Amino acid sequence: MKYGLLLAALFITVSTTACGGSADDPVADACERLDECNALNDGISVNECVENVDRDLGLFTESERTDWEGLMRSCLNFSSCDLFLSCVDSSGL
């Protein structure tokens, strides 16, 4: 499923990115949060994370992207990094 590939891309990017997110951009918010949780790969910026995830989301249908964004917003509601990362990991995206 496309979600699995995107989740893998998000975690790879998360290990290396830093974003300035907004309430209207779950990709930027997720990348920023990954950076805050020290879960981005070394050498990857938040902006690169956003670019990578946006590129991968381009393979999704509009409905799949909407579903992914909703799930990511749910994960972003967790205040602790452990819960956020666990949510992203177990979301099945």
Sequence and secondary structure as in RCSB ss.txt:
>XXXX:A:sequence
MKYGLLLAALFITVSTTACGGSADDPVADACERLDECNALNDGISVNECVENVDRDLGLFTESERTDWEGLMRSC
LNFSSCDLFLSCVDSSGL
>XXXX:A:secstr
 HHHHHHHHHHHHHBT     BTTBHHHHHHHHHHHTT B TT  HHHHHHHHHHHHTTS HHHHHHHHHHHHHH
HT SSHHHHHHHHHHS  
